[in-house]
């Protein structure tokens, strides 16, 4: 028997979709992703990109300084035991994702810790196959697989993630470790210009490291960046290594000339922001849905989460290359759930 709704992905968009479809008595099934080394390397483990961040200060509803007691009461002991102790204000990324997951489960969502590796959208019900070989049919599918940040692939980047290495200035730039300190941004496109400009609100100085002698960014963005007195551009340079230690996290970077490879320089900094783009997690679709020129799923109707295949909906960062925030992802997850519920009702699926 086909599932009413299958949700692929377990970030804010996925759990918001699950909460709404569960409350609508659609008995959603969520594939949250597999726990594999490949997913760890790509940053696509269960609970999404937010589970890889530390403090989350910009998600509404968490003003208290200490959530320990609440977390202990809200989450099952077996999941609570492996979480890091709560620290600081607001909520951490892993804490927020665990709470979202548990809220979905409380309303009857079923969760399978596995990856969907193949999906057939050419027939209805849709057919899905998982990494472990499970086969499922679905009347409606919500794709919420997100997008992963692109990094340079340096071992030192991986070592200091959540300890000063980030790919989202809006998410992390206001954190105490970055305030009134020098920071480094890598990139030369519009995203790098935006990240560097945003970080000047908090940093004492921003080094913008770019491997060429001119930006790829739009002219107006480039001019704005070059005119900002708090931004210093390091032209024809690449990151050789992120510097730091286990106590302080990131303490700086060593850059190397992209043309003169014998030229090296160390820059003191408490933060390293990689702004070389994101890759949406759409490979498993194998071209069955219309994508944008950046390979994000295309929404085919304004203000709706409809895709190019009727009965398939997309939510969160897999379809959003502009905002990429937890709250906007959760909002589009709500939209996708309502779109799916109404589509199923229109088609007479009970």
C-alpha positions as CSV (number, residue, x, y, z in Angstrom):
1,X,0.0,0.0,0.0
2,X,1.4,3.4,-1.0
3,X,2.3,5.9,1.7
4,X,0.3,9.2,1.6
5,X,3.4,11.4,2.0
6,X,7.1,10.5,2.0
7,X,9.5,13.2,3.1
8,X,13.1,13.0,2.0
9,X,15.4,15.0,4.2
10,X,15.7,15.9,7.9
11,X,16.6,19.5,8.2
12,X,14.1,22.3,9.3
13,X,12.2,22.0,6.1
14,X,11.8,18.2,6.4
15,X,10.6,18.3,10.1
16,X,8.3,21.2,9.5
17,X,6.7,19.3,6.6
18,X,6.4,16.2,8.9
19,X,4.8,18.1,11.7
20,X,2.2,19.7,9.4
21,X,1.4,16.5,7.5
22,X,1.3,14.4,10.7
23,X,-1.2,16.9,12.2
24,X,-3.3,16.5,9.0
25,X,-3.5,12.7,9.7
26,X,-1.4,11.9,6.6
27,X,0.9,9.6,8.5
28,X,4.1,10.9,6.9
29,X,7.2,8.7,6.5
30,X,10.5,10.6,6.7
31,X,13.8,9.2,5.3
32,X,16.2,11.2,7.5
33,X,19.4,10.0,5.8
34,X,21.9,7.3,6.5
35,X,24.8,7.4,9.0
36,X,27.7,6.7,6.6
37,X,31.2,8.0,6.2
38,X,30.3,9.3,2.8
39,X,27.5,11.4,4.3
40,X,29.8,12.6,7.0
41,X,32.4,13.8,4.5
42,X,29.8,15.6,2.4
43,X,28.0,17.1,5.4
44,X,24.7,15.2,4.7
45,X,24.2,13.2,7.9
46,X,20.7,13.1,9.5
47,X,19.4,16.4,10.9
48,X,20.8,18.5,8.1
49,X,23.3,21.4,8.0
50,X,22.0,22.9,11.2
51,X,23.2,20.0,13.2
52,X,26.8,21.0,12.2
53,X,26.5,24.4,13.7
54,X,26.9,25.5,17.4
55,X,24.9,28.4,18.7
56,X,21.7,29.4,16.9
57,X,20.8,32.9,18.0
58,X,18.4,33.9,15.1
59,X,15.7,31.2,15.4
60,X,12.7,32.6,17.3
61,X,11.5,31.1,20.5
62,X,14.6,30.3,22.4
63,X,15.4,33.4,24.6
64,X,16.4,31.5,27.7
65,X,20.0,31.1,28.9
66,X,19.8,27.4,29.9
67,X,17.7,24.8,28.2
68,X,19.1,21.8,30.1
69,X,16.0,20.9,32.0
70,X,13.7,21.4,29.0
71,X,15.9,19.2,26.8
72,X,16.1,16.5,29.4
73,X,12.3,16.4,29.6
74,X,11.5,16.8,25.9
75,X,13.9,14.2,24.3
76,X,14.2,10.5,24.8
77,X,17.1,9.5,27.0
78,X,18.9,7.5,24.4
79,X,19.1,10.5,22.1
80,X,19.7,13.0,24.9
81,X,22.7,11.1,26.2
82,X,24.9,11.5,23.2
83,X,24.3,15.2,22.9
84,X,26.8,17.8,24.1
85,X,25.9,19.7,27.2
86,X,23.9,22.9,26.6
87,X,26.0,26.1,26.7
88,X,25.4,29.7,26.2
89,X,22.2,31.6,25.1
90,X,19.6,30.5,22.6
91,X,19.8,27.0,21.3
92,X,22.5,25.0,19.5
93,X,22.0,23.6,16.1
94,X,21.9,19.9,17.2
95,X,19.5,20.8,20.1
96,X,17.1,22.6,17.7
97,X,17.1,19.8,15.2
98,X,16.5,17.1,17.9
99,X,13.6,19.1,19.3
100,X,12.1,19.5,15.7
101,X,12.5,15.8,15.2
102,X,10.9,14.8,18.4
103,X,7.9,17.2,17.8
104,X,7.3,15.4,14.5
105,X,7.6,12.0,16.1
106,X,5.2,13.1,18.9
107,X,2.5,13.7,16.3
108,X,3.0,10.2,14.7
109,X,5.7,10.7,12.1
110,X,7.6,7.6,11.3
111,X,11.4,8.0,10.7
112,X,13.7,5.7,8.8
113,X,17.5,6.3,9.1
114,X,18.4,5.6,5.5
115,X,19.1,7.4,2.2
116,X,16.8,7.4,-0.8
117,X,19.2,6.6,-3.6
118,X,16.7,6.1,-6.4
119,X,13.3,7.5,-7.2
120,X,11.0,6.8,-10.1
121,X,8.8,9.8,-10.8
122,X,7.6,8.5,-14.2
123,X,4.7,6.6,-12.7
124,X,2.2,7.1,-9.9
125,X,2.4,6.1,-7.1
126,X,6.0,7.1,-7.1
127,X,8.6,4.4,-6.3
128,X,11.5,5.0,-4.0
129,X,14.5,2.7,-3.3
130,X,16.8,3.2,-0.3
131,X,20.5,2.5,0.3
132,X,19.6,-0.6,2.3
133,X,17.3,-1.8,-0.5
134,X,13.9,-1.0,1.0
135,X,11.3,-0.1,-1.6
136,X,8.4,2.3,-0.9
137,X,5.6,3.7,-2.9
138,X,4.2,7.2,-2.3
139,X,1.2,9.2,-3.4
140,X,3.0,12.5,-2.7
141,X,6.7,13.3,-2.1
142,X,8.2,16.3,-0.4
143,X,11.9,16.7,-1.2
144,X,13.8,18.5,1.6
145,X,17.3,17.3,1.0
146,X,19.0,20.7,1.4
147,X,22.2,21.9,0.0
148,X,25.7,21.4,1.3
149,X,28.3,24.2,1.6
150,X,31.3,23.9,-0.7
151,X,34.7,23.9,1.1
152,X,38.2,23.8,-0.3
153,X,38.7,20.3,1.1
154,X,41.6,21.1,3.5
155,X,42.0,18.8,6.5
156,X,42.3,21.9,8.7
157,X,38.9,23.1,7.5
158,X,37.3,19.9,8.7
159,X,39.2,20.0,11.9
160,X,38.0,23.5,12.9
161,X,34.3,23.3,11.7
162,X,32.2,24.8,14.5
163,X,35.4,26.2,16.0
164,X,35.7,29.2,13.8
165,X,35.2,27.6,10.3
166,X,31.8,28.4,8.8
167,X,30.1,28.8,5.5
168,X,27.3,31.2,6.6
169,X,28.0,34.7,7.8
170,X,24.3,35.4,8.5
171,X,24.1,32.3,10.6
172,X,27.3,32.7,12.6
173,X,28.7,36.2,12.2
174,X,27.2,37.7,15.3
175,X,28.6,35.0,17.6
176,X,30.9,36.3,20.4
177,X,34.0,34.6,19.0
178,X,33.8,36.7,15.9
179,X,32.9,40.1,17.4
180,X,35.6,42.8,17.2
181,X,38.1,40.3,15.8
182,X,39.7,39.9,12.4
183,X,38.0,37.4,10.1
184,X,38.8,35.8,6.7
185,X,36.4,35.2,3.8
186,X,37.3,33.0,0.8
187,X,35.8,33.7,-2.6
188,X,35.4,36.1,-5.4
189,X,31.7,36.0,-6.4
190,X,28.6,37.8,-5.2
191,X,28.3,35.5,-2.3
192,X,31.8,36.3,-1.0
193,X,31.1,40.0,-1.4
194,X,27.8,39.7,0.6
195,X,29.5,37.6,3.3
196,X,32.4,40.0,3.7
197,X,30.2,43.0,3.8
198,X,27.9,41.5,6.4
199,X,30.8,40.5,8.6
200,X,32.1,44.0,8.7
201,X,29.2,44.8,11.1
202,X,30.9,42.6,13.7
203,X,34.5,42.1,12.8
204,X,37.4,44.5,13.4
205,X,38.7,43.7,9.9
206,X,37.8,41.3,7.1
207,X,40.4,39.7,4.9
208,X,39.0,38.7,1.5
209,X,41.2,36.0,-0.1
210,X,40.8,35.6,-3.8
211,X,42.8,33.4,-6.1
212,X,42.6,35.8,-9.1
213,X,43.4,39.5,-9.7
214,X,39.8,40.5,-10.2
215,X,36.4,39.5,-8.8
216,X,33.8,37.4,-10.6
217,X,31.2,39.3,-8.7
218,X,28.8,41.8,-10.3
219,X,30.4,45.3,-10.8
220,X,28.3,47.0,-8.1
221,X,29.0,44.3,-5.5
222,X,32.7,44.4,-6.3
223,X,32.8,48.2,-6.1
224,X,31.0,48.2,-2.8
225,X,33.5,45.7,-1.4
226,X,36.6,47.6,-2.5
227,X,35.2,50.8,-1.1
228,X,34.6,49.3,2.4
229,X,37.5,50.4,4.7
230,X,37.2,47.3,6.9
231,X,37.8,44.9,4.0
232,X,41.3,44.1,2.8
233,X,41.6,42.0,-0.4
234,X,44.4,39.5,-0.7
235,X,44.6,39.1,-4.5
236,X,46.2,36.1,-6.3
237,X,46.1,34.1,-3.1
238,X,44.8,30.8,-1.9
239,X,44.4,29.2,1.5
240,X,47.3,27.0,2.4
241,X,46.1,26.0,5.9
242,X,43.6,27.0,8.6
243,X,45.6,27.6,11.7
244,X,44.4,27.0,15.3
245,X,44.3,24.7,18.3
246,X,41.8,22.6,20.2
247,X,41.4,25.3,22.9
248,X,40.9,28.5,20.9
249,X,39.7,27.0,17.6
250,X,40.7,29.1,14.6
251,X,43.5,31.6,15.3
252,X,44.4,32.5,11.7
253,X,45.2,31.2,8.2
254,X,48.3,30.8,6.1
255,X,47.8,32.0,2.5
256,X,50.0,31.1,-0.5
257,X,50.3,32.9,-3.8
258,X,48.3,31.4,-6.6
259,X,50.9,32.6,-9.1
260,X,54.0,32.8,-6.9
261,X,53.7,29.7,-4.9
262,X,56.8,30.6,-2.8
263,X,54.9,33.6,-1.4
264,X,53.3,32.8,1.9
265,X,51.7,35.0,4.6
266,X,50.0,34.3,7.9
267,X,46.9,36.3,8.8
268,X,45.6,36.4,12.4
269,X,41.9,35.7,12.6
270,X,39.3,34.0,14.8
271,X,37.0,33.1,11.9
272,X,37.2,31.5,8.5
273,X,34.2,31.8,6.2
274,X,34.2,29.8,3.0
275,X,32.0,31.6,0.4
276,X,32.5,29.5,-2.7
277,X,29.0,28.4,-3.2
278,X,26.6,25.5,-2.2
279,X,25.7,22.3,-3.9
280,X,22.1,21.2,-3.7
281,X,21.5,17.6,-2.9
282,X,19.7,16.6,-6.1
283,X,21.9,13.9,-7.6
284,X,19.5,11.1,-6.7
285,X,16.8,12.7,-8.8
286,X,18.8,11.8,-12.0
287,X,17.2,14.6,-14.0
288,X,13.6,13.8,-13.4
289,X,12.7,17.2,-12.1
290,X,13.3,20.6,-13.7
291,X,16.3,22.3,-12.0
292,X,17.5,25.9,-12.1
293,X,20.8,26.9,-13.8
294,X,22.5,26.3,-10.4
295,X,20.9,22.8,-10.1
296,X,18.4,23.7,-7.4
297,X,14.9,22.3,-7.8
298,X,12.8,24.8,-9.7
299,X,9.5,25.9,-8.2
300,X,7.2,26.0,-11.2
301,X,4.4,28.1,-9.7
302,X,4.9,31.5,-7.9
303,X,4.4,31.2,-4.1
304,X,3.9,27.5,-4.2
305,X,6.3,24.6,-3.7
306,X,5.2,22.8,-6.8
307,X,7.8,21.1,-9.0
308,X,7.7,20.0,-12.6
309,X,6.1,16.7,-11.6
310,X,2.6,16.8,-10.2
311,X,2.5,15.4,-6.7
312,X,6.2,16.2,-5.9
313,X,7.0,19.2,-3.8
314,X,10.3,20.8,-2.8
315,X,11.1,22.7,0.4
316,X,14.1,24.3,2.0
317,X,17.6,24.9,0.7
318,X,17.3,22.3,-2.1
319,X,15.0,24.8,-3.8
320,X,16.4,28.1,-2.3
321,X,19.8,29.5,-3.3
322,X,19.0,32.9,-1.9
323,X,17.9,33.0,1.7
324,X,19.3,29.6,3.0
325,X,18.2,30.2,6.6
326,X,16.7,27.7,9.1
327,X,13.5,29.8,9.5
328,X,12.9,30.2,5.8
329,X,13.5,26.5,5.3
330,X,11.0,25.6,8.0
331,X,8.5,28.1,6.5
332,X,8.7,26.4,3.1
333,X,8.4,23.1,4.8
334,X,5.1,24.2,6.1
335,X,4.1,25.4,2.6
336,X,5.1,22.1,1.1
337,X,3.0,20.2,3.6
338,X,-0.1,22.3,3.0
339,X,0.5,22.0,-0.8
340,X,0.7,18.2,-0.5
341,X,-2.3,18.0,1.7
342,X,-4.5,20.0,-0.6
343,X,-3.2,18.2,-3.7
344,X,-4.0,14.8,-2.2
345,X,-7.5,16.1,-1.3
346,X,-8.1,17.5,-4.8
347,X,-7.1,14.1,-6.3
348,X,-9.4,12.2,-3.9
349,X,-6.7,10.3,-2.1
350,X,-7.9,9.6,1.4
